[in-house]
Amino acid sequence: MAKNQGLALNPSKISGVCGRLMCCLQYEHDNYKEMVKGLPRVNSQVQTPDGPGKVLKNEILAQKVMVRLDDESIMTYPKEELKVKQQNP
């Protein structure tokens, strides 16, 4: 679950005050999986308000996407502003 949520796999960083692995990871996991569904995959091609680009990173909790545009600039957009391009077979 920690890996899926992009957290460090270092046990000291994902341990709670009790010294055991954080139970909140399990509690949050279902919501996290649901939030990921609406975001484009990393490395997918998207159309942005500023032109086409490639997804670099998803900010899952903020529901934003970091994109490298074709002119090499890097911008962050709300997911609603992006359209995923269909891949040609």
MOSUL-V734381 format. One record per backbone hydrogen bond with DSSP energy under -0.5 kcal/mol. CO is the residue of the C=O (numbers start at 0). NH is the residue of the N-H. If there is no record, write none. Layout:
CO,NH
CO,NH
This chain:
0,4
1,6
2,5
8,10
9,12
9,13
13,21
15,18
19,15
21,24
22,25
22,26
23,27
24,28
25,29
27,31
28,32
29,33
30,34
31,35
32,36
33,37
34,37
35,38
40,43
43,54
44,84
45,47
45,52
46,82
47,50
50,47
51,69
52,45
53,67
54,42
56,65
57,59
58,62
58,63
62,78
63,58
64,66
64,76
65,55
65,56
66,68
66,74
67,53
68,71
72,68
74,66
76,64
77,80
78,81
82,46
